[in-house]
Amino acid sequence: MTGNPIAIRDIDHVVFRVVDLERVAGFWRDVLGAAFEKHQAEIGLYQLRVGASLVDLVPVDGKLGRMGGAAPGREGRNVDHVAFRVPDWDEAAILAHLAAHGIEAEVSRRYGADGEGPSIYLHDPEGNMIELKGPGEG
């Protein structure tokens, strides 16, 4: 066998452990436009679709959540941040939408998978950092 058989293309899913499922799920739906996909209440898994990827929310008091230890908080993070590509980047519209949801944000320039381009960092209601990454420029 030649070469690496693992050819990662995109993010399949990201799992965030949460304390307040309804609040965080509402943020993902209302602010970031995620769509409800599936709820597996018996194991404590709430899944949302963002583009071709899933964001899984696992309440810390559910079956899966208890397996992960202490709840996320100021002194304990489970994930630093996750970056999601936003190919149709409209900076003014994105900033206005975030502001309408009470989120102050600014655009910075960062290097990502598509090269140097715009990005916005924001936090969900429980402090998980999310990066909205625009397309590379040049």
C-alpha positions, 0 to 999 in steps of 0.5 A: 500500500502506498501513500496515506489511506486517510484523506481528510476532506472536511469536518464530519462532526464536532462534539461540545459538552454542554450544561444548558442544552436548550440555550446552546442549541438555540444559539446554534439554530438562531444565530448560526443557522444550524438545522436540527438533525436528530435527538437521541435522548436515551444517550444524551445526544442532540445533533445539528447540521451545519453545511455538510458537518454535524455539531453534536451537543452532549449534556453533561448530565446525560449518559454520554456527558457523564462519561466525559468528567467535569462540566465545561467552564472557565477553568476547564475547556473540552475544545479550544475552538472549531472553525467552520468555512463560510464560502459566501462571505458577506462581512457586513451582513454577517456582522449585522446578523451577529449584532442583531443577536447581541454578539459583538464581533470583529473580522480579523485576517487568519491563515486557514485551509484555503489560505489567508482570509477573513475570520470572526471568532465568537463564543456560544452561550457556554463559552465554546469558541467558534471561528467563522472562516471566510474563503482564502484570498490569493 
